[in-house]
Amino acid sequence: MTGTFRIALAGLGHVGGGVAQILLTRGQELAQRAGRKLQLVAVCARDRAKPRRTDISHLPWIEEPVSLAQTNADLVVEVIGGQGQPALGLIEASLQAQKAVVTANKALLAYHGARLAALAEKEGVPLRFEAAAAGGIPIVKGLRQSLITYGIDAIRGILNGTCNYILTQMEATGRSFAEVLAEAQARGFAEADPELDVGGGDTAHKLALLSALAFGVPPDMEAIRIQGIRHISRADIAFAKEFSYRIKLLGIARKTPSGLDQRVQPALVRLGTPLADVDSVFNAVVAHAGAAGPFTFEGRGAGEEPTTSAVISDIVDIARGESGPAFGRPAKDLHSLPAAPPEAHPCPHYLRFDVRDLPGVLAEIAGHLARENVSIESMIQRGRRPGEPVAIVMVTHHCPETNVMRALEAINASDMVLGPPCMIPIEAS
């Protein structure tokens, strides 16, 4: 490839500002990597008057994002965010104008990714999104290019730094979810409205993209079962540690004989395994690549620098001529797989019951579990305070989730059980 490679940039927030700064200050080194000069030729953001850390006064300012598609740029970078307009219109217009697109917009791709991938192929231009899943971790490129020989059996990942920070701090300090969430918001690790993070939606966006890359399915949010971490108590975290586990919010996608299992859920992972050792705001993904074995990718999953790094990596790849389908397969070959039923992946389960300390309560719980063929591997029951609330905590042997749910429904009807039982699946190492 020869000649200057021209770039237009939509969004000048933390990530967009970082991209502009790198393009304007490290041009010579990037040109060596790309094989030609990279030139920022136009920018667009909501507030033109806002002070910027890098001087962009010499660059053409475009008022409407979609108008970047009409500039002389070869590639458009979208870091505006949001699953709708104006980001969607900008990407569509840019692809239709036969301009390559790099985006960090996980939500948009989770809902529109298959259609945009088809449009990019129709127009003969690349669409890249390394920054949209796990920030600076090169998992998108790994699944698209590196781990293709034997196929992927499963992906399990810590994909949201906010949730991982909250769970790590709850364990380290013994504080409640609400207390740690407030601290995370004060430190800028959580949004003022944290629901997208703690409710599991952000992890689901990323999982939809990783599933598409790994299994050749279109991104489909409707196919993902989603559960957040609001119900996780400090007692659960402490009991999990006694059983030699830690609680993590995982995005999981795996093939089963009856279909594709995609879920976002808290899970217990054994101490000393790769996912258990990931602390604070860090992310990690374990990809089980068939006969090649498991591969672990770990690093900073969000923030200005790692996300900027991923965007620049995509720009350089495209500038030196790398292309190919967005999801590693032609868009026409992305086909949905049946959703695996809940019983498709038997696993151990952590169970916690808050009960009245009365004779017969343990026997009643064990009886309901036995009737559903749920076998108990180990148990913790503390103290002797007749008539007062106590916790009974169990870890089961492998069993289908549906069996456990039926047993819990019966147990919850007992007047000796105080509140709904807690059930958390246990993921193998």
C-alpha positions in Angstrom: 0.0 0.0 0.0 1.3 3.5 -0.9 0.1 7.1 -0.4 -1.3 8.9 2.6 -4.0 7.1 4.5 -6.6 9.6 5.6 -8.7 9.3 8.7 -11.8 11.1 10.0 -12.7 10.9 13.7 -16.2 11.1 15.3 -16.0 11.7 19.0 -13.4 13.5 21.1 -14.0 12.2 24.5 -11.5 10.2 26.5 -11.0 7.6 23.8 -11.5 9.9 20.8 -9.1 12.5 22.4 -6.6 9.7 22.9 -6.9 8.6 19.3 -6.4 12.1 18.0 -3.4 12.6 20.3 -1.7 9.4 19.1 -2.3 10.1 15.4 -1.0 13.7 15.7 2.1 13.0 17.9 3.3 9.6 17.0 2.9 9.8 13.2 6.4 8.7 12.2 6.3 5.5 14.3 2.8 4.6 13.1 3.8 5.2 9.5 6.6 2.6 9.9 4.0 0.1 11.2 1.4 0.9 8.6 3.8 1.3 5.7 2.4 4.7 4.8 1.6 8.0 6.5 -1.5 8.2 8.6 -3.2 11.6 8.4 -6.1 12.9 10.5 -8.1 15.0 8.1 -11.4 15.8 9.9 -13.0 15.6 13.4 -16.4 15.9 14.8 -17.7 16.2 18.4 -20.7 17.7 20.3 -18.9 20.7 21.8 -16.5 22.5 19.5 -15.5 25.0 22.3 -14.4 22.4 24.8 -10.7 22.6 25.7 -8.7 19.8 24.2 -5.4 18.5 25.4 -4.1 18.2 21.8 -4.2 21.1 19.4 -6.8 20.2 16.7 -7.4 23.8 15.6 -5.8 23.1 12.2 -8.2 20.3 11.4 -11.5 20.7 9.5 -14.4 20.6 12.0 -17.5 18.8 10.8 -20.7 19.7 12.6 -22.8 16.6 11.8 -21.2 13.2 12.4 -22.8 11.7 9.3 -21.1 14.3 7.1 -17.7 12.7 7.9 -18.8 10.1 5.3 -18.5 12.8 2.6 -15.0 13.9 3.5 -11.9 12.7 1.6 -11.1 10.2 4.4 -10.3 6.6 3.6 -11.4 5.5 7.1 -13.9 6.8 9.6 -13.4 6.1 13.4 -16.6 6.1 15.4 -16.2 6.6 19.2 -19.4 8.5 19.8 -21.2 5.5 21.5 -24.8 4.5 21.7 -26.6 1.8 19.8 -28.7 4.3 17.8 -28.2 7.6 16.1 -26.0 9.4 15.3 -23.4 6.6 15.5 -25.5 4.1 13.4 -26.2 6.6 10.7 -22.5 7.6 10.5 -21.3 4.0 10.2 -23.9 3.2 7.6 -23.1 6.3 5.5 -19.4 5.7 5.8 -19.7 2.1 4.6 -22.0 3.1 1.7 -19.4 5.7 0.7 -16.9 2.8 0.6 -14.9 4.0 3.6 -13.4 1.6 6.1 -14.8 1.9 9.6 -13.3 1.3 13.0 -15.6 1.5 16.0 -15.5 0.9 19.8 -19.3 0.7 19.9 -20.2 -2.7 21.5 -23.9 -1.9 22.0 -24.4 -0.8 18.4 -22.7 -3.9 17.0 -24.6 -6.2 19.4 -27.8 -5.1 17.8 -26.8 -4.2 14.3 -23.5 -6.0 13.8 -24.6 -8.7 11.3 -26.3 -6.1 9.0 -23.4 -3.7 9.1 -21.0 -6.6 8.4 -23.0 -7.5 5.3 -23.0 -3.8 4.2 -19.2 -3.6 4.6 -18.7 -6.7 2.5 -21.1 -5.5 -0.2 -19.1 -2.2 -0.4 -15.8 -4.0 -0.2 -14.4 -2.2 2.8 -13.3 -3.4 6.3 -15.3 -3.0 9.5 -13.2 -3.5 12.6 -14.1 -3.4 16.3 -11.2 -4.7 18.5 -12.0 -2.0 21.1 -15.6 -3.0 21.4 -14.9 -6.2 23.4 -12.6 -6.2 26.4 -10.9 -2.9 25.6 -7.1 -3.4 25.0 -7.2 -7.2 25.2 -6.7 -8.5 21.6 -9.4 -11.1 21.9 -11.3 -10.0 18.7 -8.2 -10.5 16.6 -7.4 -13.7 18.4 -10.8 -15.2 17.7 -11.0 -13.9 14.1 -7.5 -14.9 13.0 -5.4 -16.9 15.5 -7.6 -19.6 17.1 -9.3 -20.9 14.0 -7.5 -24.2 13.4 -9.6 -26.5 15.7 -12.6 -24.2 16.3 -13.8 -22.8 19.6 -15.7 -25.0 22.1 -16.4 -22.3 24.7 -15.6 -18.8 25.8 -15.8 -17.6 29.4 -14.8 -14.2 30.4 -14.8 -11.4 32.9 -15.9 -8.6 30.6 -16.9 -5.8 32.9 -14.4 -3.9 35.0 -17.0 -2.2 37.2 -18.5 -5.5 38.3 -15.1 -7.1 38.9 -14.0 -4.1 40.9 -17.2 -4.3 43.1 -16.8 -8.0 43.7 -13.1 -7.7 44.4 -13.7 -4.9 47.0 -16.6 -6.7 48.6 -14.3 -9.7 49.2 -11.3 -7.6 50.4 -13.2 -5.3 52.7 -16.3 -7.2 53.8 -18.5 -4.3 52.8 -21.9 -4.6 51.1 -22.7 -4.2 47.4 -24.3 -0.8 48.0 -21.3 0.5 49.9 -18.8 -0.6 47.3 -20.9 0.6 44.4 -21.1 4.1 46.0 -17.3 4.1 46.2 -16.9 2.9 42.6 -19.1 5.8 41.5 -17.1 8.3 43.5 -13.9 7.0 42.0 -15.2 7.0 38.4 -15.3 3.2 38.1 -19.1 3.2 37.8 -21.6 5.4 36.1 -24.1 7.5 38.0 -26.7 5.0 36.6 -24.8 1.8 36.9 -27.5 -0.6 35.7 -25.9 -1.4 32.3 -22.8 -2.6 34.2 -24.2 -4.2 37.3 -27.3 -5.6 35.6 -25.1 -7.5 33.1 -26.1 -5.7 29.9 -22.6 -4.4 29.1 -21.1 -7.9 29.5 -23.9 -9.2 27.2 -23.1 -6.7 24.5 -19.5 -7.9 24.5 -20.5 -11.6 24.7 -22.7 -11.2 21.7 -19.7 -10.1 19.6 -17.4 -12.8 20.9 -20.0 -15.5 20.2 -20.3 -14.3 16.6 -16.6 -14.5 16.2 -16.2 -17.9 17.9 -19.3 -19.7 16.6 -20.3 -18.0 13.4 -23.6 -16.8 14.7 -25.1 -13.3 14.2 -24.8 -11.2 17.4 -28.2 -11.8 19.1 -28.9 -10.2 22.5 -32.2 -12.0 22.7 -30.4 -15.4 22.8 -28.4 -14.4 25.9 -29.7 -15.1 29.4 -28.6 -12.2 31.6 -28.3 -11.9 35.4 -26.4 -9.2 37.2 -24.7 -9.0 40.6 -27.1 -6.9 42.7 -28.2 -10.0 44.7 -24.7 -11.1 45.6 -24.2 -10.5 49.4 -21.0 -10.3 51.4 -22.1 -13.5 53.1 -22.1 -15.3 49.7 -18.6 -14.0 49.0 -17.3 -15.2 52.4 -18.9 -18.6 52.1 -17.6 -19.0 48.6 -14.1 -18.4 49.8 -14.5 -21.1 52.5 -15.3 -23.5 49.7 -12.1 -22.3 47.9 -14.0 -20.3 45.3 -14.4 -16.6 44.3 -17.5 -15.1 42.8 -17.1 -13.4 39.4 -19.6 -12.0 36.8 -19.0 -14.1 33.7 -20.0 -13.9 30.1 -20.2 -17.5 28.9 -20.8 -19.0 25.4 -20.4 -22.7 24.7 -21.5 -25.3 22.4 -23.6 -28.2 23.8 -25.1 -31.2 22.0 -28.5 -29.4 22.1 -27.4 -25.9 21.0 -25.5 -22.8 21.9 -25.5 -21.8 25.5 -25.0 -18.0 26.0 -25.4 -16.5 29.4 -24.2 -13.7 31.7 -24.3 -14.6 35.3 -22.4 -14.6 38.6 -20.5 -17.8 39.0 -18.1 -19.4 41.5 -14.6 -20.1 40.0 -12.0 -22.0 41.9 -9.2 -20.1 43.6 -5.9 -20.3 41.8 -7.5 -20.6 38.3 -7.0 -17.8 35.7 -10.4 -16.2 36.0 -10.3 -16.3 39.8 -7.0 -14.4 39.9 -8.3 -11.4 37.9 -8.8 -8.5 40.3 -10.1 -5.0 40.4 -11.1 -3.4 37.0 -9.1 -5.9 34.9 -10.8 -8.2 32.3 -9.9 -11.7 31.2 -11.2 -14.2 28.6 -10.5 -17.9 28.5 -11.1 -19.4 25.0 -11.2 -23.1 24.7 -9.8 -23.8 21.3 -10.5 -27.4 20.8 -7.5 -29.7 20.6 -5.2 -26.6 20.9 -6.4 -26.2 24.5 -7.4 -23.2 26.5 -5.9 -19.7 25.9 -6.2 -16.9 28.5 -6.3 -13.3 27.5 -6.0 -10.8 30.4 -5.6 -7.0 30.7 -7.3 -3.7 31.1 -10.7 -4.0 29.6 -11.7 -0.4 29.6 -10.3 3.1 30.0 -8.8 5.6 27.7 -5.4 4.1 27.1 -6.3 0.4 26.4 -9.3 1.4 24.3 -7.2 3.9 22.3 -4.6 1.2 21.8 -7.2 -1.2 20.3 -8.5 1.5 18.0 -5.1 2.5 16.7 -4.3 -1.2 16.1 -7.3 -1.6 13.9 -6.4 1.6 12.0 -2.9 0.4 11.3 -4.1 -3.1 10.2 -6.5 -1.5 7.7 -3.9 1.0 6.5 -1.5 -1.8 5.5 -4.2 -3.6 3.6 -5.6 -6.2 5.9 -9.3 -6.9 5.2 -11.7 -9.8 5.5 -15.2 -10.2 7.0 -15.9 -8.4 10.2 -16.8 -11.5 12.1 -14.2 -13.8 10.5 -16.8 -15.4 8.2 -18.8 -13.9 5.3 -22.0 -12.3 6.7 -24.1 -14.7 4.6 -22.6 -17.6 6.5 -23.6 -16.3 9.9 -26.4 -18.6 11.0 -28.2 -18.8 14.3 -27.9 -22.0 16.3 -30.6 -23.3 18.6 -30.5 -21.9 22.1 -29.4 -24.6 24.5 -32.0 -25.3 27.2 -31.0 -24.6 30.9 -30.4 -28.3 31.5 -27.9 -28.7 28.7 -24.9 -28.0 30.8 -25.0 -29.8 34.2 -22.7 -28.2 36.8 -22.2 -28.0 40.6 -24.2 -25.2 42.3 -23.7 -23.1 45.4 -26.9 -22.9 47.4 -27.6 -20.6 50.5 -30.7 -20.9 52.6 -31.6 -18.4 55.4 -33.7 -20.5 57.7 -35.1 -20.6 61.2 -32.9 -22.7 63.5 -35.5 -25.3 64.2 -35.4 -29.1 64.3 -36.1 -30.7 60.9 -35.3 -27.8 58.7 -32.1 -29.4 57.3 -33.9 -32.7 56.7 -36.7 -30.9 54.8 -34.2 -29.1 52.5 -32.3 -32.3 51.9 -35.5 -34.1 51.1 -36.6 -31.7 48.5 -33.1 -31.8 46.9 -33.1 -35.6 46.9 -36.5 -35.8 45.2 -35.0 -33.8 42.3 -31.8 -35.9 42.2 -29.7 -33.1 43.5 -26.8 -34.6 45.5 -24.9 -32.6 48.2 -21.1 -32.6 48.0 -20.4 -30.4 51.0 -22.2 -28.1 53.5 -21.7 -25.4 56.1 -24.1 -24.9 59.0 -23.1 -22.5 61.8 -24.1 -22.1 65.4 -27.0 -23.2 67.4 -29.5 -20.4 68.0 -32.9 -22.0 68.4 -35.6 -20.1 66.6 -33.3 -17.5 65.2 -32.2 -17.0 61.5 -29.1 -19.0 60.4 -27.6 -19.8 57.1 -27.3 -23.3 55.6 -24.9 -23.3 52.7 -24.3 -26.2 50.3 -22.3 -27.1 47.2 -23.9 -29.7 45.0 -22.5 -32.3 42.7 -23.0 -31.8 39.0 -26.7 -31.6 38.2 -29.0 -29.8 35.7 -30.1 -26.3 36.6 -33.7 -27.3 36.1 -33.5 -29.9 38.8 -32.1 -27.4 41.3 -34.7 -24.8 40.4 -37.6 -27.3 41.0 -36.1 -28.2 44.4 -35.7 -24.5 45.3 -39.3 -23.7 44.4 -40.5 -26.4 46.8 -38.0 -25.3 49.5 -39.0 -21.6 49.2 -42.6 -22.6 50.1 -41.5 -23.8 53.5 -42.4 -21.5 56.5 -39.0 -22.4 58.0 -37.1 -20.7 55.1 -36.7 -16.9 55.3 -36.7 -15.4 51.9 -35.8 -16.9 48.5 -32.8 -19.2 48.4 -29.6 -18.1 46.7 -28.3 -20.2 43.8 -25.0 -19.5 42.0 -23.6 -22.0 39.4 -20.0 -23.2 39.8 -17.8 -23.0 36.6 -15.1 -25.6 36.0 -11.5 -24.3 35.9 
